[in-house]
Amino acid sequence: MAELVFHTGPMDCGKSTLALQLDYIQTTHGRIGRVFTSQDRAGNGVITSRLGLTAAALEVAADFDFWRYVIGELTTGKRVDYIVCDEAQFYQAEQVDQLARIVDELQLDVYAFGILADFRTRLFAGSQRLVELADRVETLPLGPLCWCGARGTHNARTVDGLMVTEGSQVVVGDTGSGREVRYEVLCRAHHRRRMTATRAKATLSPDPLPFDPENF
């Protein structure tokens, strides 16, 4: 029985690494799949992991139709056994509906990977629809740590070092504005207090923070 499985977690928890590993395992067992992504930090048509792994992928634009693509592949004699979808939070809700249809009507496994919520703690449209439709939602067991040492669960956006809670939902790479936009994973308590590692270092204590990257 084919499944639609959504693997989720905050930034830096290994989603893209797992997506590439899953594709590798499937291919070593003779299966042939398709790998998709959207707005990867390295550019279009590629999946990159923070461990340095990379692989070519099909780019999912807002008007991409998964159903039409897969039907086109199958009716021209090409083989498709499974689908891997990275950065699925950026997909349109309608595209997730298409993935569910592929699972149900074509009996192809679909493995989706993505962040659940944005820097405002609001669900991404693609992730919300995946939670609504997936046969299983799997939270990755390993994840980043907040600067305080607690489990990192919330994605924070900083602009010129200051945490912000308003703005466009999607900002990938250089904005061209001359302002430095970065992301940091925090525990819920420090996300609520807007206490990033930079702010904590400046205001809390002269002692080194327990999990400050500069200490290693």
Backbone as CSV, one residue per row, in Angstrom:
resi,resn,N_x,N_y,N_z,CA_x,CA_y,CA_z,C_x,C_y,C_z
1,MET,0.842,-1.197,0.000,0.000,0.000,0.000,0.875,1.245,0.000
2,ALA,0.708,2.095,-1.012,1.518,3.293,-1.119,1.131,4.291,-0.035
3,GLU,2.098,5.147,0.334,1.866,6.117,1.397,2.372,7.495,1.005
4,LEU,1.740,8.509,1.583,2.239,9.875,1.560,2.786,10.157,2.955
5,VAL,4.101,10.315,3.056,4.764,10.496,4.347,5.420,11.869,4.376
6,PHE,5.165,12.601,5.449,5.744,13.936,5.631,6.745,13.902,6.760
7,HIS,8.024,14.123,6.431,9.103,14.206,7.421,9.365,15.682,7.705
8,THR,9.249,16.075,8.963,9.366,17.492,9.271,10.245,17.741,10.493
9,GLY,10.650,18.979,10.652,11.487,19.405,11.761,11.974,20.804,11.474
10,PRO,12.609,21.468,12.438,13.125,22.823,12.206,14.339,22.807,11.290
11,MET,14.880,23.968,11.043,16.100,24.046,10.247,17.222,23.247,10.905
12,ASP,18.131,22.773,10.088,19.358,22.129,10.569,19.125,20.800,11.281
13,CYS,17.995,20.140,11.029,17.763,18.847,11.683,18.029,17.673,10.756
14,GLY,18.450,17.933,9.518,18.833,16.849,8.623,17.777,16.404,7.635
15,LYS,16.808,17.253,7.314,15.740,16.860,6.397,16.271,16.558,4.993
16,SER,17.070,17.468,4.462,17.597,17.258,3.110,18.562,16.084,3.071
17,THR,19.343,15.911,4.128,20.241,14.757,4.213,19.440,13.461,4.172
18,LEU,18.352,13.411,4.923,17.508,12.215,4.935,16.839,11.995,3.586
19,ALA,16.427,13.075,2.933,15.820,12.943,1.606,16.795,12.306,0.619
20,LEU,18.031,12.768,0.644,19.043,12.206,-0.257,19.379,10.769,0.113
21,GLN,19.433,10.481,1.403,19.714,9.119,1.850,18.590,8.170,1.436
22,LEU,17.347,8.626,1.598,16.211,7.790,1.215,16.248,7.478,-0.279
23,ASP,16.530,8.497,-1.088,16.622,8.282,-2.541,17.732,7.295,-2.863
24,TYR,18.868,7.420,-2.187,19.988,6.506,-2.421,19.604,5.070,-2.086
25,ILE,18.949,4.867,-0.946,18.555,3.516,-0.541,17.577,2.919,-1.543
26,GLN,16.632,3.734,-1.989,15.654,3.229,-2.956,16.339,2.794,-4.255
27,THR,17.280,3.600,-4.745,17.938,3.276,-6.009,18.831,2.043,-5.888
28,THR,19.437,1.842,-4.718,20.278,0.659,-4.551,19.466,-0.632,-4.556
29,HIS,18.163,-0.526,-4.346,17.286,-1.689,-4.405,16.539,-1.775,-5.733
30,GLY,17.045,-1.058,-6.725,16.505,-1.197,-8.073,15.285,-0.351,-8.380
31,ARG,14.890,0.518,-7.471,13.734,1.366,-7.724,14.164,2.656,-8.422
32,ILE,13.264,3.189,-9.215,13.535,4.404,-9.971,12.535,5.466,-9.556
33,GLY,13.043,6.584,-9.095,12.155,7.635,-8.617,12.455,8.972,-9.251
34,ARG,11.769,9.977,-8.750,11.999,11.358,-9.149,12.208,12.178,-7.878
35,VAL,13.157,13.092,-7.938,13.482,13.929,-6.792,13.154,15.378,-7.144
36,PHE,12.378,16.016,-6.272,11.943,17.394,-6.491,12.403,18.291,-5.338
37,THR,12.522,19.568,-5.630,12.804,20.552,-4.586,12.230,21.888,-5.001
38,SER,12.292,22.851,-4.083,11.806,24.191,-4.390,12.603,25.212,-3.579
39,GLN,13.218,26.133,-4.261,13.906,27.256,-3.617,14.997,26.813,-2.647
40,ASP,15.765,25.823,-3.046,16.905,25.420,-2.223,17.866,26.590,-2.090
41,ARG,18.567,26.661,-0.959,19.471,27.789,-0.703,20.593,27.879,-1.731
42,ALA,20.890,26.776,-2.440,21.962,26.779,-3.428,21.471,27.153,-4.828
43,GLY,20.151,27.310,-4.992,19.621,27.668,-6.303,18.608,26.665,-6.807
44,ASN,18.171,26.861,-8.038,17.140,26.006,-8.620,17.711,24.664,-9.075
45,GLY,16.874,23.625,-8.966,17.221,22.327,-9.527,18.309,21.577,-8.798
46,VAL,18.434,21.813,-7.489,19.455,21.092,-6.727,19.004,20.956,-5.278
47,ILE,19.339,19.815,-4.673,19.145,19.618,-3.235,20.520,19.663,-2.586
48,THR,20.659,20.457,-1.553,21.913,20.506,-0.812,21.629,20.282,0.665
49,SER,22.520,19.558,1.303,22.413,19.369,2.747,23.558,20.098,3.419
50,ARG,23.398,20.378,4.703,24.437,21.105,5.433,25.657,20.236,5.718
51,LEU,25.554,18.941,5.418,26.714,18.053,5.531,27.568,18.070,4.273
52,GLY,27.100,18.803,3.254,27.866,18.906,2.022,27.380,18.013,0.898
53,LEU,26.314,17.255,1.116,25.764,16.397,0.075,24.945,17.234,-0.902
54,THR,25.028,16.899,-2.175,24.243,17.594,-3.198,23.732,16.583,-4.214
55,ALA,22.627,16.928,-4.856,22.075,16.081,-5.915,21.182,16.934,-6.799
56,ALA,21.151,16.600,-8.072,20.262,17.296,-8.999,18.818,16.942,-8.674
57,ALA,17.926,17.887,-8.904,16.504,17.669,-8.623,15.680,18.489,-9.597
58,LEU,14.430,18.146,-9.706,13.495,18.900,-10.528,12.918,20.038,-9.690
59,GLU,12.968,21.238,-10.228,12.483,22.409,-9.504,10.956,22.509,-9.579
60,VAL,10.347,22.756,-8.421,8.892,22.883,-8.348,8.544,24.367,-8.281
61,ALA,8.067,24.911,-9.392,7.571,26.284,-9.415,6.113,26.288,-8.966
62,ALA,5.566,27.478,-8.784,4.205,27.591,-8.268,3.174,26.979,-9.199
63,ASP,3.472,26.924,-10.505,2.511,26.388,-11.465,2.817,24.954,-11.888
64,PHE,3.757,24.311,-11.215,4.105,22.936,-11.577,2.955,21.995,-11.219
65,ASP,2.674,21.043,-12.109,1.579,20.090,-11.908,2.175,18.690,-11.756
66,PHE,2.211,18.165,-10.526,2.788,16.837,-10.276,2.020,15.745,-11.023
67,TRP,0.704,15.822,-10.988,-0.104,14.787,-11.626,0.178,14.723,-13.128
68,ARG,0.161,15.866,-13.774,0.403,15.900,-15.214,1.810,15.406,-15.528
69,TYR,2.778,15.777,-14.701,4.153,15.335,-14.954,4.278,13.818,-14.861
70,VAL,3.768,13.232,-13.787,3.913,11.786,-13.592,3.139,11.013,-14.656
71,ILE,1.939,11.448,-14.972,1.167,10.784,-16.031,1.925,10.859,-17.349
72,GLY,2.538,12.004,-17.633,3.327,12.141,-18.854,4.508,11.188,-18.894
73,GLU,5.172,11.008,-17.754,6.290,10.073,-17.695,5.823,8.636,-17.924
74,LEU,4.753,8.252,-17.260,4.275,6.868,-17.347,3.723,6.539,-18.731
75,THR,3.009,7.467,-19.349,2.403,7.190,-20.657,3.422,7.204,-21.794
76,THR,4.629,7.682,-21.528,5.686,7.631,-22.539,6.678,6.501,-22.254
77,GLY,6.269,5.578,-21.382,7.071,4.385,-21.139,8.156,4.521,-20.110
78,LYS,8.192,5.636,-19.383,9.209,5.811,-18.358,8.720,5.241,-17.026
79,ARG,9.643,4.819,-16.234,9.315,4.162,-14.968,9.426,5.152,-13.814
80,VAL,8.408,5.146,-12.961,8.416,5.951,-11.744,7.903,5.069,-10.613
81,ASP,8.756,4.787,-9.628,8.365,3.935,-8.501,8.059,4.722,-7.234
82,TYR,8.625,5.916,-7.115,8.440,6.719,-5.908,8.804,8.159,-6.211
83,ILE,8.440,9.051,-5.303,8.738,10.474,-5.455,9.298,11.001,-4.135
84,VAL,10.380,11.771,-4.222,10.965,12.460,-3.072,10.770,13.959,-3.268
85,CYS,10.196,14.623,-2.288,9.899,16.057,-2.378,10.578,16.800,-1.232
86,ASP,11.654,17.505,-1.539,12.329,18.296,-0.512,11.802,19.733,-0.540
87,GLU,12.017,20.460,0.557,11.543,21.838,0.709,10.046,21.929,0.417
88,ALA,9.295,20.938,0.898,7.868,20.847,0.577,7.043,21.955,1.208
89,GLN,7.612,22.658,2.184,6.870,23.780,2.769,6.570,24.854,1.741
90,PHE,7.379,24.926,0.675,7.192,25.947,-0.349,6.194,25.542,-1.426
91,TYR,5.676,24.309,-1.381,4.724,23.866,-2.395,3.363,24.523,-2.167
92,GLN,2.594,24.632,-3.228,1.227,25.108,-3.119,0.337,23.996,-2.545
93,ALA,-0.739,24.398,-1.861,-1.661,23.404,-1.310,-2.201,22.496,-2.407
94,GLU,-2.468,23.059,-3.584,-2.984,22.263,-4.700,-1.968,21.215,-5.144
95,GLN,-0.699,21.538,-5.040,0.334,20.571,-5.426,0.384,19.403,-4.445
96,VAL,0.145,19.664,-3.174,0.076,18.572,-2.200,-1.131,17.693,-2.486
97,ASP,-2.242,18.295,-2.901,-3.400,17.502,-3.316,-3.038,16.588,-4.482
98,GLN,-2.234,17.088,-5.405,-1.799,16.270,-6.545,-0.938,15.099,-6.081
99,LEU,-0.074,15.341,-5.102,0.754,14.261,-4.570,-0.109,13.184,-3.916
100,ALA,-1.133,13.600,-3.171,-2.035,12.631,-2.544,-2.762,11.813,-3.603
101,ARG,-3.138,12.452,-4.689,-3.813,11.733,-5.779,-2.878,10.707,-6.413
102,ILE,-1.612,11.072,-6.560,-0.627,10.131,-7.118,-0.509,8.894,-6.234
103,VAL,-0.486,9.104,-4.921,-0.411,7.969,-3.990,-1.642,7.091,-4.125
104,ASP,-2.821,7.695,-4.113,-4.074,6.939,-4.081,-4.404,6.260,-5.401
105,GLU,-4.203,6.968,-6.510,-4.658,6.447,-7.801,-3.561,5.741,-8.594
106,LEU,-2.307,6.074,-8.345,-1.210,5.421,-9.068,-0.409,4.488,-8.180
107,GLN,-0.702,4.502,-6.878,-0.016,3.644,-5.911,1.503,3.831,-5.943
108,LEU,1.914,5.094,-5.934,3.331,5.445,-5.844,3.593,6.070,-4.481
109,ASP,4.684,5.673,-3.847,5.062,6.270,-2.568,5.569,7.690,-2.786
110,VAL,5.151,8.598,-1.907,5.628,9.976,-1.931,6.207,10.298,-0.559
111,TYR,7.470,10.744,-0.555,8.161,11.105,0.678,8.450,12.604,0.627
112,ALA,7.796,13.349,1.508,7.958,14.803,1.527,8.761,15.227,2.749
113,PHE,9.558,16.275,2.576,10.422,16.787,3.640,10.283,18.305,3.685
114,GLY,10.084,18.847,4.892,9.967,20.295,4.956,9.818,20.829,6.366
115,ILE,10.009,22.127,6.480,9.804,22.842,7.734,8.308,23.010,7.961
116,LEU,7.887,22.894,9.206,6.464,22.995,9.504,5.988,24.451,9.539
117,ALA,6.694,25.311,10.263,6.234,26.688,10.478,7.325,27.692,10.135
118,ASP,6.891,28.909,9.829,7.836,29.951,9.450,8.358,30.708,10.676
119,PHE,9.071,31.790,10.443,9.686,32.553,11.535,8.659,33.250,12.421
120,ARG,7.412,33.310,11.933,6.337,33.905,12.735,5.559,32.847,13.517
121,THR,6.005,31.607,13.415,5.351,30.422,13.981,4.029,30.122,13.295
122,ARG,3.864,30.555,12.054,2.682,30.249,11.263,3.015,29.117,10.296
123,LEU,2.065,28.201,10.104,2.305,27.078,9.218,2.476,27.538,7.773
124,PHE,3.451,26.940,7.089,3.549,27.112,5.649,2.349,26.426,4.992
125,ALA,1.899,26.962,3.870,0.731,26.393,3.194,0.962,24.940,2.785
126,GLY,2.136,24.656,2.226,2.426,23.284,1.818,2.484,22.332,2.991
127,SER,3.098,22.774,4.079,3.206,21.929,5.270,1.843,21.700,5.913
128,GLN,1.033,22.726,5.960,-0.304,22.577,6.534,-1.107,21.529,5.772
129,ARG,-1.039,21.599,4.442,-1.805,20.632,3.640,-1.230,19.227,3.790
130,LEU,0.064,19.112,3.947,0.660,17.794,4.164,0.215,17.202,5.493
131,VAL,0.151,18.016,6.534,-0.339,17.531,7.820,-1.782,17.050,7.690
132,GLU,-2.563,17.747,6.883,-3.970,17.394,6.705,-4.156,16.112,5.901
133,LEU,-3.242,15.833,4.970,-3.454,14.723,4.045,-2.516,13.528,4.231
134,ALA,-1.394,13.715,4.871,-0.391,12.640,4.924,-0.893,11.423,5.687
135,ASP,-0.463,10.254,5.228,-0.733,9.019,5.966,0.039,9.005,7.272
136,ARG,1.255,9.557,7.235,2.077,9.651,8.443,2.837,10.968,8.440
137,VAL,2.953,11.563,9.614,3.818,12.729,9.805,4.911,12.331,10.777
138,GLU,6.152,12.374,10.326,7.288,11.944,11.129,8.155,13.152,11.490
139,THR,8.348,13.383,12.792,9.266,14.432,13.237,10.659,13.837,13.388
140,LEU,11.640,14.451,12.745,12.989,13.902,12.806,13.493,13.882,14.243
141,PRO,14.074,12.773,14.683,14.465,12.642,16.095,15.647,13.504,16.490
142,LEU,16.533,13.792,15.542,17.689,14.640,15.835,17.392,16.056,15.388
143,GLY,17.873,17.013,16.158,17.610,18.386,15.786,18.617,19.333,16.384
144,PRO,18.544,20.589,15.977,19.487,21.587,16.480,19.171,21.969,17.912
145,LEU,20.111,22.627,18.534,19.930,23.131,19.889,19.830,24.652,19.880
146,CYS,19.000,25.167,20.764,18.981,26.599,21.027,20.315,26.973,21.687
147,TRP,20.651,28.244,21.650,21.910,28.679,22.275,21.962,28.335,23.762
148,CYS,20.789,28.145,24.398,20.751,27.837,25.834,20.976,26.360,26.114
149,GLY,20.985,25.540,25.071,21.174,24.105,25.236,19.897,23.306,25.149
150,ALA,18.734,23.961,25.180,17.462,23.264,25.033,17.254,22.881,23.572
151,ARG,16.333,21.976,23.343,16.031,21.539,21.980,15.499,22.720,21.173
152,GLY,16.069,22.936,20.015,15.606,24.001,19.142,14.363,23.579,18.381
153,THR,13.313,24.360,18.474,12.030,23.984,17.857,11.448,25.067,16.966
154,HIS,11.901,26.310,17.109,11.289,27.424,16.391,12.337,28.161,15.566
155,ASN,11.972,28.471,14.330,12.868,29.160,13.420,12.721,30.674,13.593
156,ALA,13.822,31.346,13.821,13.815,32.803,13.986,14.530,33.460,12.814
157,ARG,14.010,34.584,12.382,14.671,35.384,11.345,15.261,36.629,11.998
158,THR,16.504,36.916,11.653,17.135,38.141,12.147,17.502,39.020,10.961
159,VAL,17.341,40.310,11.143,17.740,41.301,10.141,18.731,42.241,10.804
160,ASP,19.954,42.245,10.285,21.039,43.033,10.888,21.198,42.698,12.364
161,GLY,21.035,41.413,12.694,21.266,40.940,14.049,20.073,40.997,14.977
162,LEU,18.967,41.599,14.548,17.785,41.732,15.389,16.678,40.799,14.906
163,MET,16.060,40.080,15.834,14.987,39.166,15.478,13.752,39.946,15.055
164,VAL,13.131,39.487,13.970,11.911,40.126,13.465,10.786,39.100,13.422
165,THR,9.554,39.573,13.530,8.380,38.691,13.483,7.382,39.142,12.424
166,GLU,7.800,40.059,11.559,6.962,40.514,10.463,7.794,40.526,9.191
167,GLY,7.105,40.437,8.052,7.794,40.438,6.774,7.319,39.314,5.887
168,SER,7.889,39.242,4.697,7.531,38.196,3.748,7.819,36.818,4.336
169,GLN,6.919,35.877,4.080,7.096,34.549,4.654,8.347,33.865,4.127
170,VAL,8.676,34.087,2.874,9.802,33.402,2.251,10.871,34.409,1.867
171,VAL,12.048,34.271,2.460,13.232,35.028,2.067,14.370,34.030,1.990
172,VAL,14.840,33.741,0.780,15.900,32.760,0.580,17.103,33.465,-0.018
173,GLY,18.244,33.400,0.673,19.472,33.971,0.143,19.510,35.487,0.242
174,ASP,20.320,36.093,-0.590,20.551,37.535,-0.542,19.307,38.277,-0.999
175,THR,18.845,39.234,-0.208,17.662,40.008,-0.568,17.991,41.179,-1.480
176,GLY,19.252,41.501,-1.625,19.632,42.623,-2.463,19.406,43.970,-1.815
177,SER,19.003,43.992,-0.563,18.695,45.246,0.114,19.894,45.808,0.870
178,GLY,20.956,45.038,0.943,22.115,45.469,1.711,22.004,45.137,3.185
179,ARG,20.881,44.573,3.606,20.679,44.200,5.004,20.954,42.707,5.161
180,GLU,21.539,42.345,6.270,21.903,40.951,6.506,20.707,40.191,7.105
181,VAL,20.198,39.232,6.335,19.079,38.397,6.780,19.611,37.006,7.084
182,ARG,19.411,36.559,8.320,19.874,35.242,8.725,18.768,34.526,9.487
183,TYR,18.990,33.228,9.707,18.024,32.429,10.459,18.736,31.709,11.599
184,GLU,17.996,31.486,12.662,18.530,30.823,13.849,17.410,29.994,14.473
185,VAL,17.760,28.818,14.969,16.769,27.971,15.633,16.831,28.200,17.140
186,LEU,15.673,28.478,17.731,15.577,28.747,19.159,14.586,27.792,19.810
187,CYS,14.675,27.650,21.131,13.616,26.975,21.872,12.403,27.915,21.914
188,ARG,11.235,27.376,22.263,10.035,28.209,22.262,10.160,29.408,23.207
189,ALA,10.715,29.174,24.391,10.801,30.243,25.382,11.611,31.425,24.865
190,HIS,12.747,31.136,24.239,13.583,32.236,23.770,13.060,32.828,22.464
191,HIS,12.323,32.042,21.687,11.675,32.618,20.507,10.609,33.618,20.947
192,ARG,9.832,33.253,21.964,8.797,34.148,22.466,9.395,35.449,23.016
193,ARG,10.567,35.342,23.614,11.226,36.508,24.208,12.122,37.241,23.207
194,ARG,12.212,36.704,21.984,13.075,37.268,20.942,14.531,37.336,21.399
195,MET,14.944,36.314,22.114,16.286,36.278,22.684,17.178,35.385,21.818
196,THR,17.827,35.982,20.844,18.758,35.253,19.993,20.103,35.108,20.695
197,ALA,20.988,34.328,20.099,22.317,34.153,20.679,23.061,35.481,20.746
198,THR,22.917,36.298,19.710,23.602,37.597,19.693,23.092,38.504,20.801
199,ARG,21.781,38.542,20.963,21.218,39.399,22.011,21.570,38.881,23.398
200,ALA,21.540,37.534,23.542,21.884,36.957,24.847,23.328,37.257,25.217
201,LYS,24.205,37.181,24.257,25.620,37.456,24.506,25.836,38.905,24.946
202,ALA,25.013,39.794,24.396,25.184,41.215,24.698,24.544,41.632,26.018
203,THR,23.520,40.891,26.473,22.738,41.384,27.614,22.724,40.485,28.838
204,LEU,22.942,39.184,28.661,22.720,38.289,29.789,23.924,38.128,30.704
205,SER,25.095,37.881,30.120,26.236,37.535,30.959,27.527,37.711,30.187
206,PRO,28.598,38.056,30.871,29.890,38.111,30.196,30.467,36.728,29.932
207,ASP,29.885,35.687,30.567,30.383,34.335,30.366,29.957,33.806,29.001
208,PRO,30.728,32.893,28.404,30.357,32.319,27.112,29.014,31.592,27.196
209,LEU,28.228,31.681,26.125,26.973,30.950,26.082,27.268,29.461,25.928
210,PRO,26.431,28.579,26.510,26.740,27.153,26.522,26.866,26.520,25.148
211,PHE,26.071,26.986,24.163,26.125,26.368,22.849,26.346,27.405,21.757
212,ASP,27.159,28.387,22.048,27.530,29.386,21.062,28.525,28.760,20.099
213,PRO,28.255,28.782,18.764,29.191,28.188,17.797,30.595,28.753,17.897
214,GLU,30.734,29.987,18.378,32.060,30.595,18.453,32.930,29.926,19.518
215,ASN,32.321,29.129,20.387,33.097,28.449,21.438,33.748,27.168,20.943
216,PHE,33.420,26.761,19.713,33.918,25.455,19.243,34.842,25.644,18.054
